[in-house]
């Protein structure tokens, strides 16, 4: 965690926090983060839902960010890894 980030570093840091936070885990900000229930279902559906939820979370909680792309890759064990690229 960079305690004195530039504006761009602060935005990227906040987006990383949104991706890594489970929704409901933050007292006083229960809507912050990724909904856990999106992980259940067919992989392609879960990937699309995660990407849409990330886009919504970023627009809501870090409006300074300009998202270039969001990809969610899956592995053979069912693991999903989101990647957010900022413009």
C-alpha positions in Angstrom: 0.0 0.0 0.0 1.4 3.3 -1.1 0.6 5.9 1.6 1.5 8.9 -0.7 0.3 7.9 -4.1 0.0 10.1 -7.2 -3.6 10.5 -8.4 -3.1 7.7 -11.0 -1.6 5.4 -8.4 -4.4 6.1 -6.0 -7.0 5.3 -8.6 -5.3 2.0 -9.5 -4.9 1.1 -5.8 -8.6 1.8 -5.2 -9.6 -0.4 -8.2 -7.4 -3.2 -6.9 -9.1 -3.0 -3.6 -12.5 -3.2 -5.2 -11.5 -6.3 -7.1 -10.0 -8.0 -4.0 -12.9 -7.1 -1.6 -15.8 -9.4 -1.0 -19.1 -7.5 -1.0 -20.5 -7.4 2.6 -17.1 -7.6 4.3 -16.6 -3.9 4.9 -18.4 -2.5 7.9 -20.3 0.7 7.1 -19.8 0.0 3.3 -21.5 -3.4 2.8 -22.2 -2.7 -0.9 -18.5 -2.2 -1.6 -16.7 -5.0 -3.4 -17.5 -8.1 -5.5 -20.7 -10.1 -4.9 -19.7 -13.6 -4.0 -22.8 -15.2 -5.5 -21.5 -14.4 -9.0 -19.1 -17.3 -8.7 -21.7 -20.0 -9.0 -22.9 -21.1 -12.5 -21.4 -21.9 -15.8 -17.9 -20.4 -16.3 -18.9 -18.2 -19.3 -21.9 -16.8 -17.4 -19.8 -16.2 -14.3 -17.1 -14.4 -16.3 -19.7 -12.1 -17.9 -21.4 -11.4 -14.5 -18.1 -10.7 -12.8 -17.0 -8.3 -15.6 -20.3 -6.4 -15.4 -20.2 -6.2 -11.6 -16.6 -4.9 -11.7 -17.6 -2.3 -14.2 -20.5 -1.2 -12.0 -18.4 -1.2 -8.8 -15.7 0.9 -10.4 -18.2 3.4 -11.8 -19.9 3.7 -8.4 -16.9 3.7 -6.0 -14.0 5.1 -8.2 -15.6 7.4 -10.8 -12.1 8.9 -11.6 -11.1 5.6 -13.2 -11.4 5.1 -17.0 -11.7 1.4 -17.7 -10.1 0.3 -21.0 -11.0 -3.3 -20.5 -12.1 -6.0 -18.1 -11.3 -9.6 -18.7 -12.0 -12.6 -16.6 -10.0 -15.7 -17.3 -10.8 -19.2 -16.2 -8.7 -22.2 -15.5 -9.4 -25.9 -15.7 -10.1 -26.1 -12.0 -12.9 -23.5 -12.2 -10.8 -20.6 -10.9 -11.6 -17.2 -12.2 -9.1 -14.3 -12.3 -10.3 -10.8 -13.2 -8.0 -8.3 -14.9 -8.9 -4.6 -15.1 -6.9 -2.4 -17.5 -7.2 1.3 -16.9 -6.8 3.9 -19.7 
